[in-house]
């Protein structure tokens, strides 16, 4: 797949449901999501990223990079100030070792024990022979490859989201074919999925939404 095709796949469709979009379109006509802008600094960076790597993890990457730069600058400043304030005759006090934190006593989250489908992009698939509901984090065109879904799934797992996996939409009658779908959670009803949606969005996936998964 060419870099031009990858860019068209990223900017030419809704990141939530994959429906086609226009250049000046503000909301998705299929799911109602407020679509990311295609003009300005962030879209320009998005295009450079796609032209260089052939895929795009999401606009969140720029906020993460800015946070890392600020943190790195603060650490460098602290080291520089510390080296200036030290002197040859100064004594160093060693703090007492901290006590180990008490183990959490809350109940662990329940996890399904059904056998998963074959892994895709390095993540578990949907449990075999089961229908239900889940939370869709992001959808990628199959033609763009598995690098994007794998990176998003890894970020979701690192954020502590439960049962993160990747599925191919063509294998499910309830989804539009042609996409790799990154999901979190396997729920028995839409109400259970809706209850978990708030915490998923708070973890940094603001465009996440619930969706029924059926064969």
Backbone as ProteinMPNN parsed JSONL, in Angstrom:
{"seq_chain_A": "XXXXXXXXXXXXXXXXXXXXXXXXXXXXXXXXXXXXXXXXXXXXXXXXXXXXXXXXXXXXXXXXXXXXXXXXXXXXXXXXXXXXXXXXXXXXXXXXXXXXXXXXXXXXXXXXXXXXXXXXXXXXXXXXXXXXXXXXXXXXXXXXXXXXXXXXXXXXXXXXXXXXXXXXXXXXXXXXXXXXXXXXXXXXXXXXXXXXXXXXXXXXXXXXXXXXXXX", "coords_chain_A": {"N_chain_A": [[0.847, -1.2, 0.0], [0.612, 2.217, -0.893], [2.026, 5.341, 0.339], [0.338, 7.465, -0.229], [-2.147, 6.22, -0.506], [-2.449, 5.266, 2.084], [-2.666, 7.679, 3.51], [-5.059, 8.637, 2.455], [-6.758, 6.7, 3.449], [-6.656, 7.217, 6.189], [-7.492, 9.932, 6.476], [-9.74, 10.102, 4.937], [-11.917, 8.842, 6.008], [-14.264, 8.218, 8.714], [-12.894, 8.021, 11.964], [-14.148, 6.518, 13.893], [-16.37, 4.824, 12.941], [-15.687, 4.296, 10.334], [-16.976, 5.309, 8.091], [-17.176, 7.013, 4.895], [-15.875, 10.387, 4.46], [-16.093, 13.962, 3.851], [-13.925, 16.757, 2.86], [-14.53, 19.194, 4.246], [-16.33, 18.344, 6.089], [-17.882, 18.225, 9.247], [-19.143, 16.532, 11.075], [-19.718, 13.017, 11.431], [-21.869, 11.311, 9.27], [-22.864, 8.846, 9.796], [-22.339, 7.865, 12.484], [-22.322, 10.178, 14.019], [-20.033, 11.306, 15.169], [-17.821, 13.984, 16.044], [-15.707, 15.042, 13.659], [-12.132, 14.827, 13.17], [-10.086, 17.704, 12.371], [-8.999, 18.604, 9.064], [-7.342, 20.56, 8.319], [-4.679, 22.688, 9.315], [-2.189, 22.713, 11.998], [-1.976, 20.166, 13.33], [-3.219, 18.305, 11.459], [-1.31, 18.647, 9.395], [1.02, 17.598, 10.545], [0.069, 15.02, 10.875], [-0.104, 14.142, 8.196], [2.595, 14.163, 7.461], [3.581, 12.198, 9.141], [2.221, 9.877, 8.168], [3.192, 9.815, 5.527], [5.807, 9.175, 6.032], [5.853, 6.808, 7.634], [3.73, 5.233, 6.786], [1.425, 4.597, 8.192], [-0.837, 5.587, 10.868], [-1.072, 6.391, 14.27], [-2.947, 7.967, 15.644], [-4.307, 11.207, 16.684], [-3.617, 11.609, 19.299], [-0.919, 11.136, 19.676], [0.641, 13.432, 19.412], [0.102, 15.031, 21.632], [1.153, 13.331, 23.562], [3.875, 13.281, 22.857], [4.513, 15.976, 23.326], [4.145, 16.094, 26.094], [6.203, 14.369, 26.909], [8.439, 15.84, 26.06], [8.234, 18.152, 27.674], [8.488, 16.972, 30.207], [11.064, 15.892, 29.957], [12.572, 18.255, 29.639], [12.117, 19.45, 32.141], [13.357, 17.595, 33.836], [16.025, 17.797, 32.978], [16.571, 20.444, 33.699], [16.332, 20.267, 36.487], [18.475, 18.563, 37.098], [20.615, 20.157, 36.292], [20.388, 22.379, 38.063], [20.765, 21.046, 40.472], [23.426, 20.17, 40.272], [24.76, 22.589, 40.315], [24.214, 23.597, 42.857], [25.553, 21.872, 44.56], [28.519, 21.357, 46.551], [32.121, 20.88, 47.223], [32.537, 20.516, 50.021], [30.118, 19.792, 51.0], [27.768, 17.721, 52.711], [26.117, 14.608, 52.257], [22.906, 13.471, 52.762], [21.278, 10.436, 53.346], [18.181, 9.245, 52.559], [15.79, 7.399, 54.492], [14.88, 4.044, 53.653], [11.891, 3.625, 51.834], [8.791, 2.32, 53.129], [7.277, -0.692, 51.992], [4.421, -0.441, 49.893], [1.068, -1.096, 50.926], [-0.689, -3.974, 49.844], [-3.275, -3.88, 47.416], [-6.681, -4.27, 48.317], [-8.98, -4.539, 46.958], [-11.465, -6.231, 44.94], [-10.389, -8.208, 42.192], [-10.864, -7.425, 38.724], [-13.387, -9.109, 36.87], [-12.694, -11.499, 34.416], [-13.232, -12.861, 31.225], [-13.253, -16.383, 30.513], [-13.391, -17.776, 28.232], [-12.282, -19.46, 25.262], [-10.138, -17.672, 23.175], [-10.337, -16.288, 19.802], [-8.051, -16.804, 16.983], [-5.021, -14.902, 17.327], [-4.573, -11.493, 16.307], [-2.547, -9.036, 14.906], [-0.857, -9.252, 17.078], [-2.49, -9.311, 19.339], [-5.171, -10.649, 21.433], [-8.111, -12.177, 19.916], [-11.702, -12.062, 19.29], [-13.754, -13.892, 21.609], [-14.301, -17.289, 20.793], [-17.266, -18.46, 19.219], [-19.046, -16.795, 20.564], [-21.462, -14.246, 21.06], [-21.995, -10.765, 21.715], [-21.411, -7.633, 23.403], [-19.176, -4.839, 23.003], [-16.54, -2.368, 23.461], [-15.558, -0.198, 21.069], [-12.435, 0.969, 20.259], [-10.857, 2.008, 18.17], [-10.795, 2.034, 14.566], [-9.174, 0.614, 11.762], [-8.37, 0.722, 8.283], [-8.098, -2.36, 6.533], [-6.304, -2.462, 4.466], [-4.245, -0.82, 5.263], [-2.568, -2.271, 6.844], [-1.265, -3.993, 9.825], [0.17, -2.551, 11.688], [-0.775, -0.098, 12.801], [-3.227, -0.901, 14.254], [-1.98, -2.658, 16.089], [-0.29, -0.926, 17.559], [-2.165, 0.82, 18.767], [-3.664, -1.018, 20.289], [-1.681, -1.88, 22.056], [-1.209, 0.501, 23.431], [-3.689, 0.822, 24.691], [-3.766, -1.449, 26.343], [-1.6, -0.845, 27.987], [-2.672, 1.334, 29.291], [-4.348, 0.12, 31.029], [-6.831, -0.884, 30.284], [-9.457, -3.33, 30.099], [-9.35, -6.654, 28.667], [-8.283, -6.197, 25.995], [-8.263, -6.304, 22.495], [-7.934, -7.278, 18.977], [-9.849, -7.416, 16.053], [-10.931, -8.641, 12.826], [-13.155, -6.967, 10.856], [-14.668, -8.121, 8.793], [-15.279, -10.684, 9.561], [-17.518, -10.621, 11.085], [-20.99, -10.206, 11.215], [-22.216, -7.949, 12.212], [-20.586, -5.789, 11.784], [-18.977, -3.343, 9.628], [-17.363, -4.519, 6.759], [-13.804, -4.786, 5.99], [-12.053, -3.635, 7.846], [-9.682, -3.392, 10.558], [-10.474, -3.764, 13.853], [-9.987, -2.334, 16.928], [-10.651, -3.303, 20.164], [-12.131, -3.208, 23.503], [-12.995, -5.148, 26.217], [-15.532, -7.639, 26.841], [-18.843, -7.981, 26.806], [-22.076, -8.892, 28.117], [-24.383, -7.447, 27.586], [-25.75, -4.367, 26.219], [-26.043, -2.439, 28.17], [-24.119, -3.08, 30.092], [-21.8, -2.603, 28.631], [-22.108, 0.144, 28.128], [-21.868, 1.123, 30.725], [-19.169, 0.775, 31.209], [-18.004, 2.449, 29.377], [-17.448, 5.142, 30.061], [-15.119, 5.097, 31.699], [-13.303, 4.143, 29.855], [-13.165, 6.218, 27.976], [-12.124, 8.168, 29.659], [-9.59, 7.216, 29.939], [-8.235, 8.125, 27.776], [-9.281, 7.56, 25.274], [-11.231, 9.163, 23.651], [-13.013, 9.018, 21.521], [-14.188, 6.554, 21.637], [-16.735, 4.006, 21.435], [-19.712, 2.026, 22.032], [-20.501, -1.251, 20.74], [-22.337, -3.834, 19.133], [-21.334, -7.211, 18.815], [-21.537, -9.781, 16.629], [-21.686, -12.961, 15.006]], "CA_chain_A": [[0.0, 0.0, 0.0], [1.406, 3.424, -1.0], [1.824, 6.348, 1.384], [-0.826, 8.262, -0.612], [-3.33, 5.43, -0.18], [-2.568, 5.233, 3.545], [-3.176, 8.976, 3.941], [-6.474, 8.694, 2.082], [-7.498, 5.829, 4.359], [-6.713, 7.843, 7.508], [-8.218, 11.199, 6.474], [-10.937, 10.038, 4.108], [-12.98, 8.094, 6.664], [-14.506, 8.484, 10.134], [-12.06, 7.141, 12.786], [-14.968, 5.676, 14.773], [-17.135, 3.783, 12.245], [-15.114, 4.034, 9.027], [-17.788, 5.84, 6.996], [-16.47, 8.038, 4.111], [-16.105, 11.768, 4.871], [-15.644, 15.011, 2.947], [-12.867, 17.601, 3.401], [-15.059, 20.189, 5.17], [-17.372, 17.709, 6.906], [-17.586, 18.366, 10.671], [-19.685, 15.403, 11.83], [-19.956, 11.797, 10.667], [-23.304, 11.128, 8.997], [-23.264, 7.513, 10.237], [-22.347, 7.704, 13.945], [-22.435, 11.475, 14.681], [-18.78, 11.751, 15.784], [-17.213, 15.225, 15.544], [-14.552, 14.556, 12.927], [-10.901, 15.63, 13.317], [-9.865, 18.684, 11.314], [-8.065, 18.23, 8.002], [-6.505, 21.718, 8.061], [-4.024, 23.19, 10.503], [-0.89, 22.142, 12.369], [-2.069, 18.732, 13.612], [-3.354, 17.556, 10.201], [-0.053, 18.685, 8.647], [1.888, 16.608, 11.18], [-0.521, 13.711, 10.573], [0.279, 13.771, 6.832], [4.034, 13.859, 7.451], [3.751, 10.892, 9.8], [1.755, 8.828, 7.254], [4.101, 9.747, 4.379], [7.078, 8.59, 6.452], [5.725, 5.468, 8.198], [2.707, 4.463, 6.099], [0.267, 4.371, 9.072], [-0.998, 6.695, 11.807], [-1.67, 5.869, 15.503], [-4.009, 8.839, 16.162], [-3.842, 12.552, 17.049], [-3.125, 11.614, 20.687], [0.532, 10.986, 19.722], [1.306, 14.736, 19.538], [0.018, 15.423, 23.045], [2.093, 12.488, 24.307], [5.236, 13.753, 22.59], [4.696, 17.248, 24.016], [4.313, 15.779, 27.512], [7.553, 13.822, 27.093], [9.416, 16.928, 25.919], [8.159, 18.986, 28.873], [9.054, 16.212, 31.315], [12.506, 15.812, 29.753], [13.158, 19.556, 29.936], [12.1, 19.655, 33.588], [14.388, 16.747, 34.452], [17.338, 18.373, 32.679], [16.738, 21.646, 34.518], [16.545, 19.861, 37.874], [19.841, 18.042, 37.212], [21.545, 21.286, 36.195], [20.325, 23.141, 39.308], [21.348, 20.244, 41.538], [24.883, 20.16, 40.16], [25.273, 23.911, 40.689], [24.074, 23.837, 44.293], [26.435, 20.997, 45.348], [29.872, 21.874, 46.769], [33.007, 19.815, 47.7], [32.431, 20.273, 51.452], [28.746, 19.484, 51.399], [27.497, 16.339, 53.104], [24.94, 14.022, 51.621], [22.056, 12.689, 53.65], [20.589, 9.349, 52.676], [16.845, 9.07, 53.118], [15.45, 6.037, 54.884], [14.177, 3.292, 52.605], [10.439, 3.695, 52.031], [8.122, 1.072, 53.413], [6.502, -1.173, 50.843], [3.005, -0.089, 49.93], [0.185, -2.203, 51.234], [-1.337, -4.546, 48.663], [-4.673, -3.48, 47.257], [-7.602, -5.286, 48.826], [-10.189, -4.585, 46.15], [-11.643, -7.431, 44.147], [-9.906, -8.076, 40.813], [-11.922, -7.39, 37.719], [-13.698, -10.4, 36.291], [-12.27, -11.646, 33.031], [-13.813, -14.029, 30.59], [-12.366, -17.525, 30.412], [-13.65, -18.487, 26.993], [-11.114, -19.569, 24.398], [-10.17, -16.596, 22.184], [-10.066, -16.587, 18.407], [-6.634, -16.607, 16.668], [-4.56, -13.536, 17.592], [-4.363, -10.622, 15.161], [-1.701, -7.887, 15.251], [-0.23, -9.472, 18.371], [-3.443, -9.183, 20.431], [-6.232, -11.662, 21.356], [-9.29, -11.871, 19.129], [-12.982, -12.195, 19.977], [-13.961, -15.271, 22.067], [-14.925, -18.134, 19.777], [-18.632, -18.908, 19.429], [-19.78, -15.938, 21.489], [-21.962, -12.938, 20.664], [-22.078, -9.863, 22.858], [-21.153, -6.208, 23.189], [-17.833, -4.406, 23.35], [-16.249, -0.947, 23.27], [-14.635, -0.017, 19.952], [-11.486, 2.051, 20.525], [-10.443, 2.62, 16.909], [-10.892, 1.151, 13.404], [-8.181, 0.892, 10.731], [-8.569, -0.039, 7.04], [-7.255, -3.546, 6.421], [-5.252, -2.179, 3.491], [-3.151, -0.076, 5.901], [-1.71, -3.181, 7.585], [-1.554, -4.244, 11.241], [1.018, -1.754, 12.588], [-1.625, 0.847, 13.534], [-4.014, -1.6, 15.275], [-1.109, -3.203, 17.126], [0.169, 0.169, 18.418], [-3.299, 1.296, 19.56], [-3.976, -2.055, 21.272], [-0.642, -1.847, 23.086], [-1.451, 1.685, 24.265], [-4.868, 0.56, 25.517], [-3.38, -2.4, 27.384], [-0.73, -0.12, 28.927], [-3.543, 2.218, 30.07], [-5.094, -0.683, 31.998], [-8.162, -1.262, 29.818], [-9.609, -4.788, 30.172], [-9.631, -7.504, 27.509], [-7.99, -5.475, 24.758], [-8.013, -7.211, 21.387], [-8.083, -6.781, 17.619], [-10.595, -8.325, 15.203], [-11.162, -8.209, 11.454], [-14.594, -6.724, 10.811], [-15.321, -8.971, 7.807], [-15.656, -11.944, 10.185], [-18.686, -10.401, 11.94], [-22.097, -9.641, 10.449], [-22.644, -6.684, 12.799], [-19.59, -4.761, 11.505], [-18.666, -3.061, 8.235], [-16.144, -5.243, 6.371], [-12.661, -4.022, 5.497], [-11.366, -2.888, 8.907], [-9.197, -3.983, 11.79], [-11.163, -3.065, 14.938], [-9.38, -2.482, 18.25], [-11.757, -3.268, 21.121], [-11.845, -3.458, 24.919], [-14.098, -5.713, 26.984], [-16.532, -8.54, 26.258], [-19.981, -7.778, 27.699], [-23.286, -9.636, 27.772], [-25.467, -6.552, 27.195], [-25.348, -3.001, 25.897], [-25.979, -1.656, 29.406], [-22.812, -3.334, 30.708], [-20.793, -1.892, 27.84], [-22.293, 1.587, 28.362], [-21.359, 1.438, 32.062], [-17.698, 0.791, 31.165], [-17.542, 3.385, 28.356], [-16.92, 6.379, 30.653], [-13.736, 4.894, 32.139], [-12.473, 3.987, 28.66], [-12.919, 7.561, 27.438], [-11.255, 8.874, 30.604], [-8.231, 6.696, 29.767], [-7.626, 8.765, 26.619], [-9.924, 7.158, 24.029], [-12.432, 9.999, 23.686], [-13.93, 8.679, 20.434], [-14.646, 5.175, 21.796], [-18.183, 3.825, 21.454], [-20.123, 0.637, 22.222], [-20.968, -1.877, 19.516], [-22.689, -5.247, 19.247], [-20.492, -8.1, 18.041], [-22.225, -11.038, 16.352], [-21.167, -13.664, 13.836]], "C_chain_A": [[0.885, 1.253, 0.0], [1.105, 4.375, 0.142], [0.578, 7.192, 1.056], [-2.118, 7.52, -0.274], [-3.549, 5.366, 1.33], [-3.131, 6.545, 4.078], [-4.659, 9.103, 3.62], [-7.317, 7.832, 3.011], [-7.672, 6.465, 5.727], [-7.622, 9.07, 7.508], [-9.523, 11.158, 5.677], [-12.097, 9.307, 4.744], [-13.111, 8.488, 8.127], [-13.664, 7.529, 10.97], [-12.862, 6.225, 13.697], [-15.62, 4.529, 14.02], [-16.608, 3.483, 10.85], [-15.92, 4.541, 7.851], [-16.993, 6.901, 6.225], [-16.841, 9.445, 4.583], [-15.584, 12.722, 3.812], [-14.616, 15.895, 3.64], [-13.385, 18.547, 4.477], [-16.14, 19.622, 6.098], [-16.982, 17.749, 8.385], [-18.059, 17.177, 11.496], [-19.908, 14.216, 10.898], [-21.462, 11.592, 10.494], [-23.791, 9.769, 9.482], [-23.383, 7.424, 11.755], [-22.406, 9.027, 14.704], [-21.173, 11.987, 15.337], [-18.321, 13.08, 15.185], [-15.865, 14.859, 14.933], [-13.325, 15.439, 13.154], [-10.69, 16.539, 12.116], [-8.858, 18.162, 10.301], [-7.19, 19.409, 7.588], [-5.91, 22.211, 9.365], [-2.747, 22.434, 10.815], [-0.956, 20.634, 12.57], [-2.291, 17.918, 12.335], [-2.066, 17.537, 9.376], [0.933, 17.668, 9.216], [1.398, 15.192, 10.888], [-0.08, 13.235, 9.188], [1.76, 13.407, 6.757], [4.302, 12.49, 8.057], [3.384, 9.768, 8.821], [2.707, 8.68, 6.073], [5.417, 9.057, 4.749], [6.934, 7.13, 6.867], [4.653, 4.616, 7.522], [1.501, 4.118, 6.944], [0.236, 5.507, 10.079], [-1.687, 6.197, 13.076], [-2.839, 6.691, 16.022], [-3.44, 10.179, 16.596], [-3.301, 12.624, 18.467], [-1.604, 11.621, 20.75], [1.225, 12.323, 19.927], [1.236, 15.247, 20.961], [0.997, 14.612, 23.89], [3.528, 12.946, 24.107], [5.516, 15.075, 23.3], [4.902, 17.027, 25.508], [5.706, 15.243, 27.795], [8.615, 14.911, 26.997], [9.429, 17.827, 27.152], [8.792, 18.279, 30.064], [10.565, 16.115, 31.198], [13.196, 17.128, 30.051], [13.193, 19.85, 31.424], [13.165, 18.849, 34.292], [15.785, 17.304, 34.213], [17.6, 19.618, 33.523], [17.018, 21.293, 35.969], [17.958, 19.333, 38.082], [20.857, 19.177, 37.185], [21.565, 22.109, 37.479], [20.958, 22.378, 40.458], [22.86, 20.228, 41.491], [25.494, 21.5, 40.551], [25.253, 24.115, 42.191], [25.0, 22.975, 45.136], [27.817, 21.623, 45.456], [30.736, 20.76, 47.328], [32.822, 19.5, 49.172], [31.053, 19.881, 51.917], [28.616, 18.018, 51.749], [26.201, 15.883, 52.473], [24.181, 13.193, 52.63], [21.293, 11.657, 52.837], [19.239, 9.144, 53.346], [16.607, 7.614, 53.473], [14.67, 5.359, 53.784], [12.681, 3.342, 52.852], [9.862, 2.32, 52.334], [7.335, 0.61, 52.203], [5.036, -0.84, 50.993], [2.163, -1.314, 50.192], [-0.507, -2.675, 49.964], [-2.789, -4.118, 48.604], [-5.585, -4.622, 47.665], [-8.857, -5.399, 47.997], [-10.268, -5.863, 45.345], [-11.095, -7.22, 42.745], [-11.065, -8.108, 39.847], [-12.124, -8.77, 37.131], [-13.277, -10.409, 34.824], [-12.855, -12.934, 32.459], [-12.796, -15.145, 30.453], [-12.633, -18.347, 29.155], [-12.406, -18.471, 26.116], [-11.176, -18.502, 23.317], [-9.935, -17.106, 20.775], [-8.583, -16.366, 18.134], [-6.219, -15.143, 16.797], [-4.323, -12.787, 16.284], [-3.586, -9.412, 15.637], [-1.132, -8.011, 16.653], [-1.159, -9.368, 19.556], [-4.504, -10.276, 20.318], [-7.386, -11.204, 20.481], [-10.55, -11.985, 19.963], [-13.174, -13.647, 20.418], [-14.76, -16.09, 21.058], [-16.344, -18.517, 20.176], [-19.445, -18.044, 20.363], [-20.211, -14.645, 20.82], [-22.067, -12.052, 21.898], [-21.874, -8.424, 22.453], [-19.731, -5.889, 23.6], [-17.726, -2.901, 23.186], [-15.195, -0.836, 22.177], [-13.742, 1.187, 20.245], [-11.091, 2.781, 19.238], [-10.56, 1.579, 15.803], [-9.878, 1.593, 12.36], [-8.523, 0.113, 9.461], [-7.601, -1.222, 6.973], [-6.084, -3.286, 5.481], [-4.067, -1.427, 4.09], [-2.22, -0.979, 6.706], [-2.06, -3.241, 9.062], [-0.727, -3.398, 12.213], [0.176, -0.792, 13.427], [-2.468, 0.172, 14.593], [-3.159, -2.144, 16.414], [-0.654, -2.115, 18.094], [-0.959, 0.673, 19.315], [-3.677, 0.278, 20.633], [-2.95, -2.07, 22.399], [-0.837, -0.653, 24.016], [-2.637, 1.466, 25.2], [-4.547, -0.401, 26.651], [-2.504, -1.731, 28.439], [-1.547, 0.818, 29.819], [-4.412, 1.45, 31.059], [-6.494, -1.069, 31.558], [-8.28, -2.785, 29.785], [-9.835, -5.428, 28.815], [-9.459, -6.761, 26.191], [-7.667, -6.482, 23.654], [-8.208, -6.533, 20.052], [-8.826, -7.834, 16.805], [-10.683, -7.756, 13.802], [-12.668, -8.131, 11.237], [-15.328, -7.649, 9.846], [-15.798, -10.293, 8.398], [-16.934, -11.825, 11.011], [-19.776, -9.681, 11.146], [-22.535, -8.279, 10.967], [-21.691, -5.529, 12.49], [-19.438, -4.555, 10.002], [-17.387, -3.806, 7.857], [-15.039, -4.289, 5.936], [-11.863, -3.291, 6.544], [-10.785, -3.837, 9.956], [-9.781, -3.144, 12.93], [-10.463, -3.373, 16.257], [-10.48, -2.316, 19.29], [-11.262, -3.501, 22.544], [-13.105, -3.992, 25.59], [-15.01, -6.61, 26.17], [-17.707, -8.551, 27.221], [-21.222, -8.516, 27.18], [-24.41, -8.741, 27.254], [-24.923, -5.162, 26.901], [-25.233, -2.149, 27.156], [-24.649, -1.865, 30.122], [-21.709, -2.589, 29.956], [-20.885, -0.385, 28.063], [-21.724, 1.996, 29.719], [-19.838, 1.542, 32.073], [-17.152, 1.857, 30.219], [-16.904, 4.633, 28.956], [-15.458, 6.22, 31.063], [-12.795, 4.727, 30.949], [-12.159, 5.35, 28.047], [-12.003, 8.362, 28.349], [-9.808, 8.416, 30.472], [-7.555, 7.253, 28.514], [-8.234, 8.401, 25.286], [-11.273, 7.87, 23.93], [-13.442, 9.647, 22.604], [-14.469, 7.248, 20.529], [-16.183, 5.123, 21.869], [-18.507, 2.343, 21.602], [-20.663, 0.072, 20.906], [-21.269, -3.349, 19.773], [-21.782, -6.066, 18.312], [-21.218, -9.429, 17.855], [-21.69, -11.625, 15.062], [-22.133, -13.577, 12.656]], "O_chain_A": [[1.811, 1.348, 0.805], [0.088, 4.254, 0.825], [-0.154, 7.589, 1.963], [-3.078, 8.131, 0.194], [-4.685, 5.406, 1.803], [-3.967, 6.545, 4.982], [-5.428, 9.622, 4.429], [-8.454, 8.182, 3.328], [-8.708, 6.285, 6.366], [-8.431, 9.243, 8.42], [-10.319, 12.094, 5.745], [-13.149, 9.151, 4.123], [-12.175, 9.032, 8.713], [-13.703, 6.324, 10.722], [-12.32, 5.254, 14.224], [-15.453, 3.372, 14.406], [-17.038, 2.508, 10.234], [-15.585, 4.233, 6.708], [-16.208, 7.626, 6.836], [-17.957, 9.682, 5.045], [-14.749, 12.357, 2.984], [-14.441, 15.81, 4.855], [-12.749, 18.694, 5.52], [-16.792, 20.38, 6.816], [-15.873, 17.351, 8.741], [-17.444, 16.845, 12.509], [-20.243, 14.387, 9.725], [-22.227, 11.689, 11.453], [-24.998, 9.547, 9.576], [-24.403, 6.965, 12.269], [-22.53, 9.012, 15.929], [-21.219, 13.016, 16.01], [-18.414, 13.287, 13.975], [-14.971, 14.404, 15.647], [-13.453, 16.653, 13.312], [-11.062, 16.201, 10.992], [-7.973, 17.376, 10.639], [-6.402, 19.308, 6.648], [-6.564, 22.159, 10.407], [-2.277, 21.623, 10.017], [-0.114, 19.897, 12.057], [-1.605, 16.914, 12.142], [-1.757, 16.535, 8.731], [1.602, 16.96, 8.464], [2.196, 14.278, 10.681], [0.276, 12.07, 9.015], [2.137, 12.457, 6.07], [5.13, 11.724, 7.564], [4.146, 8.814, 8.661], [3.006, 7.562, 5.653], [6.063, 8.437, 3.905], [7.769, 6.298, 6.512], [4.664, 3.394, 7.669], [0.617, 3.406, 6.468], [1.172, 6.305, 10.145], [-2.779, 5.635, 12.992], [-3.657, 6.167, 16.777], [-2.241, 10.295, 16.849], [-2.607, 13.578, 18.817], [-1.035, 12.056, 21.751], [2.287, 12.37, 20.547], [2.198, 15.835, 21.455], [1.599, 15.14, 24.825], [4.309, 12.998, 25.057], [6.614, 15.285, 23.816], [5.735, 17.69, 26.126], [6.326, 15.608, 28.794], [9.581, 14.909, 27.761], [10.494, 18.223, 27.625], [9.534, 18.885, 30.836], [11.278, 16.235, 32.193], [14.276, 17.144, 30.643], [14.159, 20.423, 31.928], [13.806, 19.331, 35.225], [16.629, 17.294, 35.109], [18.714, 19.825, 34.004], [17.843, 21.936, 36.617], [18.581, 19.61, 39.107], [21.828, 19.176, 37.941], [22.636, 22.5, 37.943], [21.608, 22.97, 41.319], [23.517, 20.266, 42.531], [26.615, 21.549, 41.058], [26.161, 24.732, 42.748], [25.228, 23.287, 46.305], [28.244, 22.342, 44.552], [30.204, 19.784, 47.858], [32.933, 18.337, 49.562], [30.838, 19.66, 53.109], [29.277, 17.169, 51.152], [25.307, 16.682, 52.194], [24.749, 12.314, 53.278], [20.736, 11.96, 51.782], [19.162, 8.9, 54.55], [17.15, 6.71, 52.839], [13.897, 5.995, 53.067], [12.242, 3.12, 53.98], [10.364, 1.297, 51.868], [6.785, 1.43, 51.467], [4.472, -0.941, 52.083], [2.483, -2.418, 49.753], [-0.868, -1.866, 49.109], [-3.454, -4.009, 49.634], [-5.302, -5.789, 47.395], [-9.712, -6.24, 48.271], [-9.25, -6.508, 45.094], [-11.31, -6.16, 42.157], [-12.1, -8.725, 40.1], [-11.167, -9.513, 36.915], [-13.485, -9.439, 34.095], [-12.95, -13.954, 33.142], [-11.604, -14.884, 30.294], [-12.158, -19.476, 29.029], [-11.576, -17.568, 26.22], [-12.173, -18.426, 22.599], [-9.409, -18.199, 20.571], [-7.9, -15.786, 18.978], [-6.973, -14.246, 16.421], [-3.921, -13.377, 15.282], [-3.926, -8.82, 16.662], [-0.942, -7.01, 17.343], [-0.685, -9.338, 20.691], [-4.728, -10.792, 19.223], [-7.621, -10.007, 20.318], [-10.49, -12.003, 21.193], [-12.797, -14.557, 19.68], [-15.776, -15.629, 20.537], [-16.598, -18.86, 21.331], [-20.445, -18.509, 20.909], [-19.433, -14.018, 20.102], [-22.213, -12.556, 23.012], [-22.128, -8.039, 21.312], [-19.147, -6.574, 24.439], [-18.694, -2.235, 22.819], [-14.074, -1.319, 22.335], [-14.236, 2.296, 20.453], [-11.002, 4.009, 19.213], [-10.44, 0.381, 16.061], [-9.729, 2.786, 12.094], [-8.929, -1.046, 9.549], [-6.426, -1.092, 7.318], [-4.996, -3.828, 5.677], [-2.993, -1.396, 3.49], [-1.192, -0.517, 7.202], [-3.028, -2.622, 9.505], [-0.898, -3.509, 13.427], [0.388, -0.68, 14.634], [-2.449, 0.611, 15.743], [-3.566, -2.096, 17.575], [-0.628, -2.334, 19.305], [-0.736, 0.928, 20.498], [-3.979, 0.658, 21.764], [-3.305, -2.253, 23.563], [-0.659, -0.765, 25.229], [-2.6, 1.873, 26.362], [-4.99, -0.207, 27.783], [-2.638, -2.004, 29.632], [-1.171, 1.073, 30.963], [-5.138, 2.059, 31.845], [-7.28, -1.539, 32.379], [-7.304, -3.468, 29.475], [-10.434, -4.827, 27.924], [-10.378, -6.703, 25.374], [-6.882, -7.406, 23.865], [-8.597, -5.366, 19.985], [-8.479, -9.014, 16.856], [-10.532, -6.552, 13.598], [-13.375, -9.122, 11.417], [-16.506, -7.937, 10.059], [-16.64, -10.962, 7.798], [-17.392, -12.816, 11.58], [-19.516, -8.674, 10.488], [-23.168, -7.522, 10.231], [-21.958, -4.397, 12.892], [-19.723, -5.449, 9.205], [-16.403, -3.72, 8.593], [-15.295, -3.144, 5.563], [-11.07, -2.413, 6.206], [-11.312, -4.921, 10.207], [-9.591, -1.927, 12.956], [-10.358, -4.533, 16.656], [-11.171, -1.298, 19.3], [-10.13, -3.933, 22.762], [-14.16, -3.359, 25.536], [-15.237, -6.385, 24.981], [-17.593, -9.069, 28.332], [-21.388, -8.728, 25.979], [-25.301, -9.221, 26.553], [-23.801, -4.821, 27.274], [-24.413, -1.232, 27.208], [-24.107, -0.923, 30.701], [-20.803, -2.02, 30.564], [-19.862, 0.29, 28.174], [-21.163, 3.083, 29.857], [-19.274, 2.308, 32.855], [-15.956, 2.146, 30.251], [-15.918, 5.136, 28.418], [-14.643, 7.106, 30.806], [-11.629, 5.118, 31.015], [-11.024, 5.61, 27.648], [-11.191, 9.152, 27.869], [-8.892, 9.147, 30.85], [-6.417, 6.89, 28.218], [-7.763, 8.874, 24.251], [-12.325, 7.253, 24.102], [-14.625, 9.951, 22.755], [-15.134, 6.778, 19.606], [-16.831, 6.074, 22.306], [-17.66, 1.495, 21.323], [-21.204, 0.8, 20.074], [-20.562, -4.023, 20.522], [-21.506, -5.667, 17.181], [-21.485, -10.127, 18.833], [-21.294, -10.903, 14.147], [-21.852, -14.117, 11.586]]}, "name": "protein", "num_of_chains": 1, "seq": "XXXXXXXXXXXXXXXXXXXXXXXXXXXXXXXXXXXXXXXXXXXXXXXXXXXXXXXXXXXXXXXXXXXXXXXXXXXXXXXXXXXXXXXXXXXXXXXXXXXXXXXXXXXXXXXXXXXXXXXXXXXXXXXXXXXXXXXXXXXXXXXXXXXXXXXXXXXXXXXXXXXXXXXXXXXXXXXXXXXXXXXXXXXXXXXXXXXXXXXXXXXXXXXXXXXXXXX"}
